[in-house]
Amino acid sequence: MSTATSPQQAKLRKRSAIKAYIASLSGTSLEYYDFAIYSVASALVFPKIFFPGNDEFVGLLLSFSTFAVGYLARPLGGVIFGRLGDRLGRKHVLVVTLLLIGAATILIGVLPDYNAIGPAAPAILVLLRLAQGIGVGGEWGGAVLLSSEFGDPNKRGFWSSAAQIGPPAGNLMANGVLAILAASLSNEAFLSWGWRVAFLASALLVVFGLVIRLKLEETPVFKALVENNERSEAPLREVFRNEPRALIAAALSRISPDVIYSMFTVYVAVYATKELGMSTGNVLTAILVGSGVQIFIIPTAGALTDRFNRRLLYGIAAAGSAIYIPLFFIMIQDRSVVTLTLGVVGGLVFNGLMYGPQAAFITEQFPARLRYAGSSLAYTLAGVLGGAIAPLIFTGLYAATGTWYLIAVYLAVCAVITIVGVSLGRDPKPEEDLRLIHDVSA
């Protein structure tokens, strides 16, 4: 069997890998733009316009509950689209998830508030948030496989990081738009209609993302699975029956970065404004800067784990995040904008050091024929235990104690869980993908 690749073939494959990297990055950026504007709005806007008549704390909890619905819906998206991705291919599923999230976000932008249609407003909001979550649940696994399966399997940490840049890039765009609106409008105008502009703007982004994705071919790995007749007939059943350790390891690895991200992009807005008396603009600026730094940290971290042991570096970052949290709360007590910004940047750097190699670690736990279903299930199930309930837990712990100490303990426990996950996982096996591709090309 010949495994040689001609210079022309190598050049064409690299060009395809770059296109897939851009498509994965742009697609998840657009989708996490949609998701991020909901995250910020759930902390700053929705308690006032969709849950009025409650005291401030109850309104905030109700709003964060709708935020959590998006996470709770992700496993359903992982089940539906994970199976389809392993049966029908990566590309087609990614087009559907983009349309689903985009449509839900646009409809949220035109949804009448509680004063206009009463209880129907929060009820519809929950349904639209459910649709967003289902779409994101199917999006992540496909976006990761799109870039990693076109790229060099020996450099999966870097190529897989394309989808991981999506959240900070989307967060950067979302917070940038919201910061501009908040700075240029009065508080009354922002709450009345300004926030809707950010949601409706996603229509243009969805069109742009569709154009890119529709031009892509299917990944070489999936093509090889089809040609070799190695696709699974029941990928979900096989994952649960044959890959339980992989599923557990992959899911646990996600807990700490997910909770850290919720801390520094969602709850920090509540803590800084309500407890420290800082302005919304100050918080949005801090998140904006932190997201900008993450765009560079994430691919760098992914590439580093291609050179050094991925699991070891991942675990070190998780341990470092647990140590950092108490330092963050202590340093921001001076209520300085500079200190808050540096603190948020530091937290998002620790998140990026885990988030960069996360996609590679999760997907490489599963064989190629079960990769979409397995990685989607692990990613979405962990989201329920991580990011879904994190803002609620942060809010409840602070309300019960009046201090941040238990929040720090909670984040330390999450770090330990992630360390256990990466310890249970396996190291990369790039030869699996190389065998598939070479068997077809030989």
Backbone hydrogen bonds, N-H to C=O, Kabsch-Sander energy under -0.5 kcal/mol:
donor,donor_aa,acceptor,acceptor_aa,energy
10,A,6,S,-2.7
11,K,7,P,-2.2
12,L,8,Q,-2.5
13,R,9,Q,-2.5
14,K,10,A,-2.2
15,R,11,K,-2.3
16,S,12,L,-2.3
17,A,13,R,-2.3
18,I,14,K,-2.3
19,K,15,R,-2.1
20,A,16,S,-2.6
21,Y,17,A,-2.4
22,I,18,I,-2.4
23,A,19,K,-2.6
24,S,20,A,-3.0
25,L,21,Y,-2.7
26,S,22,I,-3.2
27,G,23,A,-2.4
28,T,24,S,-2.3
29,S,25,L,-2.0
30,L,26,S,-2.2
31,E,27,G,-2.2
32,Y,28,T,-2.7
33,Y,29,S,-1.4
34,D,30,L,-1.7
35,F,31,E,-2.0
36,A,32,Y,-2.8
37,I,33,Y,-2.2
38,Y,34,D,-1.2
39,S,35,F,-1.7
40,V,36,A,-2.4
41,A,37,I,-2.2
42,S,38,Y,-2.4
43,A,39,S,-0.8
43,A,40,V,-0.8
44,L,40,V,-2.1
45,V,41,A,-2.5
46,F,41,A,-2.6
48,K,45,V,-1.6
49,I,45,V,-1.4
50,F,46,F,-2.5
51,F,46,F,-1.1
54,N,51,F,-0.7
59,G,55,D,-2.6
60,L,56,E,-2.0
61,L,57,F,-2.2
62,L,58,V,-2.6
63,S,59,G,-2.2
64,F,60,L,-2.7
65,S,61,L,-1.6
66,T,62,L,-1.5
67,F,63,S,-1.6
68,A,64,F,-2.2
69,V,65,S,-1.6
70,G,66,T,-0.9
70,G,67,F,-0.6
71,Y,67,F,-0.7
71,Y,68,A,-0.6
72,L,68,A,-2.6
73,A,69,V,-1.9
74,R,70,G,-0.5
74,R,71,Y,-0.9
76,L,73,A,-0.5
77,G,73,A,-1.7
78,G,74,R,-2.8
79,V,75,P,-2.6
80,I,76,L,-2.6
81,F,77,G,-2.5
82,G,77,G,-0.5
82,G,78,G,-1.5
83,R,79,V,-1.4
84,L,80,I,-1.5
85,G,81,F,-2.7
86,D,82,G,-1.5
87,R,83,R,-1.4
88,L,84,L,-3.9
89,G,84,L,-0.9
89,G,85,G,-0.5
93,V,89,G,-0.7
94,L,90,R,-1.7
95,V,91,K,-1.4
96,V,92,H,-1.5
97,T,93,V,-2.3
98,L,94,L,-1.7
99,L,95,V,-1.9
100,L,96,V,-2.3
101,I,97,T,-2.2
102,G,98,L,-2.3
103,A,99,L,-2.5
104,A,100,L,-1.9
105,T,101,I,-2.2
106,I,102,G,-2.2
107,L,103,A,-2.1
108,I,104,A,-1.8
109,G,105,T,-1.7
110,V,106,I,-0.8
110,V,107,L,-0.6
111,L,108,I,-1.1
114,Y,49,I,-2.3
116,A,113,D,-1.0
117,I,113,D,-2.0
118,G,114,Y,-2.3
120,A,117,I,-1.1
121,A,118,G,-2.0
123,A,119,P,-1.6
124,I,120,A,-2.7
125,L,121,A,-2.3
126,V,122,P,-2.0
127,L,123,A,-1.7
128,L,124,I,-2.5
129,R,125,L,-2.3
130,L,126,V,-2.2
131,A,127,L,-1.9
132,Q,128,L,-2.2
133,G,129,R,-2.4
134,I,130,L,-2.2
135,G,131,A,-2.2
136,V,132,Q,-2.5
137,G,133,G,-2.3
138,G,134,I,-1.2
139,E,135,G,-1.6
140,W,136,V,-1.7
142,G,138,G,-0.9
143,A,139,E,-2.5
144,V,140,W,-2.4
145,L,141,G,-2.1
146,L,142,G,-2.2
147,S,143,A,-1.5
148,S,144,V,-2.6
149,E,145,L,-2.3
150,F,146,L,-0.5
151,G,147,S,-1.4
155,K,152,D,-2.2
156,R,153,P,-1.0
159,W,155,K,-2.2
160,S,156,R,-2.5
161,S,157,G,-0.6
161,S,158,F,-0.8
162,A,159,W,-1.2
163,A,160,S,-0.9
164,Q,160,S,-0.7
165,I,161,S,-1.5
165,I,162,A,-0.6
166,G,162,A,-0.6
166,G,163,A,-0.6
169,A,165,I,-2.5
170,G,166,G,-3.5
171,N,167,P,-2.9
172,L,168,P,-2.6
173,M,169,A,-2.3
174,A,170,G,-2.8
175,N,171,N,-2.9
176,G,172,L,-2.0
177,V,173,M,-2.5
178,L,174,A,-2.6
179,A,175,N,-2.6
180,I,176,G,-2.2
181,L,177,V,-2.3
182,A,178,L,-2.8
183,A,179,A,-2.2
184,S,180,I,-2.0
185,L,181,L,-1.6
190,F,186,S,-2.6
191,L,187,N,-2.2
192,S,188,E,-1.8
193,W,189,A,-2.8
194,G,189,A,-2.4
195,W,190,F,-2.0
196,R,193,W,-0.8
197,V,193,W,-0.8
197,V,194,G,-0.9
198,A,194,G,-0.7
199,F,195,W,-1.0
200,L,196,R,-2.6
201,A,197,V,-2.0
202,S,199,F,-1.2
203,A,200,L,-1.8
204,L,201,A,-0.9
205,L,201,A,-1.0
206,V,202,S,-2.6
207,V,203,A,-1.7
208,F,204,L,-1.9
209,G,205,L,-2.3
210,L,206,V,-2.4
211,V,207,V,-2.0
212,I,208,F,-1.6
213,R,209,G,-2.3
214,L,210,L,-2.6
215,K,211,V,-0.8
215,K,212,I,-0.7
216,L,213,R,-1.2
223,K,219,T,-2.3
224,A,220,P,-2.1
225,L,221,V,-2.1
226,V,222,F,-2.2
227,E,223,K,-2.5
228,N,224,A,-2.6
229,N,226,V,-1.0
230,E,225,L,-2.9
231,R,225,L,-0.6
232,S,369,R,-0.6
238,E,234,A,-2.2
239,V,235,P,-2.2
240,F,236,L,-2.0
241,R,237,R,-2.2
242,N,238,E,-3.3
243,E,238,E,-0.7
243,E,239,V,-1.8
247,L,243,E,-2.2
248,I,244,P,-2.4
249,A,245,R,-2.9
250,A,246,A,-2.6
251,A,247,L,-2.2
252,L,248,I,-2.7
253,S,249,A,-1.8
254,R,250,A,-0.6
254,R,251,A,-1.1
255,I,251,A,-0.5
255,I,252,L,-1.0
256,S,252,L,-0.5
256,S,414,C,-0.5
258,D,254,R,-2.0
259,V,255,I,-2.4
260,I,256,S,-2.8
261,Y,257,P,-2.1
262,S,258,D,-1.9
263,M,259,V,-2.2
264,F,260,I,-2.2
265,T,261,Y,-1.2
266,V,262,S,-1.8
267,Y,262,S,-2.2
268,V,263,M,-1.7
269,A,266,V,-1.0
270,V,266,V,-0.8
270,V,267,Y,-0.5
271,Y,267,Y,-2.7
272,A,268,V,-2.5
273,T,269,A,-1.3
274,K,270,V,-2.8
275,E,270,V,-0.6
275,E,271,Y,-1.8
276,L,271,Y,-1.3
278,M,272,A,-2.6
283,V,279,S,-1.7
284,L,280,T,-2.7
285,T,281,G,-2.2
286,A,282,N,-1.9
287,I,283,V,-2.4
288,L,284,L,-2.2
289,V,285,T,-2.4
290,G,286,A,-2.4
291,S,287,I,-2.5
292,G,288,L,-1.9
293,V,289,V,-2.0
294,Q,290,G,-2.0
295,I,291,S,-1.4
296,F,292,G,-0.5
296,F,293,V,-1.2
297,I,293,V,-1.9
298,I,294,Q,-2.7
300,T,296,F,-1.2
301,A,297,I,-2.9
302,G,298,I,-2.3
303,A,299,P,-2.4
304,L,300,T,-2.3
305,T,301,A,-1.7
306,D,303,A,-1.2
307,R,303,A,-0.8
307,R,304,L,-0.9
308,F,304,L,-2.3
313,L,309,N,-2.0
314,Y,310,R,-2.1
315,G,311,R,-2.3
316,I,312,L,-2.2
317,A,313,L,-2.0
318,A,314,Y,-1.9
319,A,315,G,-2.2
320,G,316,I,-2.4
321,S,317,A,-1.9
322,A,318,A,-1.4
323,I,319,A,-1.4
324,Y,320,G,-1.8
325,I,321,S,-1.6
327,L,323,I,-0.7
328,F,324,Y,-2.2
329,F,325,I,-2.1
330,I,326,P,-2.1
331,M,327,L,-2.4
332,I,328,F,-1.8
333,Q,330,I,-1.0
334,D,331,M,-0.8
335,R,332,I,-1.8
340,L,336,S,-2.5
341,T,337,V,-2.4
342,L,338,V,-2.6
343,G,339,T,-2.6
344,V,340,L,-2.6
345,V,341,T,-2.6
346,G,342,L,-2.5
347,G,343,G,-2.1
348,L,344,V,-2.4
349,V,345,V,-1.9
350,F,346,G,-1.9
351,N,347,G,-1.9
352,G,348,L,-2.4
353,L,349,V,-2.2
354,M,350,F,-1.1
354,M,351,N,-0.7
355,Y,351,N,-3.4
356,G,352,G,-2.8
358,Q,354,M,-0.8
359,A,355,Y,-0.7
361,F,357,P,-2.6
362,I,358,Q,-2.8
363,T,359,A,-2.4
364,E,360,A,-2.2
365,Q,362,I,-1.2
366,F,363,T,-1.4
370,L,367,P,-1.8
371,R,368,A,-1.1
374,G,370,L,-2.8
375,S,371,R,-2.1
376,S,372,Y,-2.1
377,L,373,A,-2.4
378,A,374,G,-2.3
379,Y,375,S,-2.5
380,T,376,S,-2.4
381,L,377,L,-2.8
382,A,378,A,-1.8
383,G,379,Y,-1.1
384,V,380,T,-1.2
385,L,381,L,-1.1
386,G,382,A,-1.5
388,A,383,G,-2.7
390,A,386,G,-1.2
393,I,389,I,-2.6
394,F,390,A,-3.0
395,T,391,P,-2.4
396,G,392,L,-2.7
397,L,393,I,-2.9
398,Y,394,F,-2.1
399,A,395,T,-2.3
400,A,396,G,-2.1
401,T,397,L,-1.6
402,G,398,Y,-3.0
408,A,404,W,-1.9
409,V,405,Y,-1.9
410,Y,406,L,-2.6
411,L,407,I,-2.2
412,A,408,A,-1.9
413,V,409,V,-2.3
414,C,410,Y,-1.9
415,A,411,L,-1.8
416,V,412,A,-2.0
417,I,413,V,-2.2
418,T,414,C,-2.1
419,I,415,A,-2.2
420,V,416,V,-2.1
421,G,417,I,-2.0
422,V,418,T,-2.4
423,S,419,I,-1.6
424,L,420,V,-1.6
425,G,421,G,-1.1
432,E,429,K,-1.8
434,L,430,P,-2.0
435,R,431,E,-2.3
436,L,432,E,-1.6
437,I,433,D,-2.4
438,H,434,L,-2.5
439,D,435,R,-2.3
440,V,436,L,-1.3
441,S,437,I,-2.2
442,A,438,H,-2.0
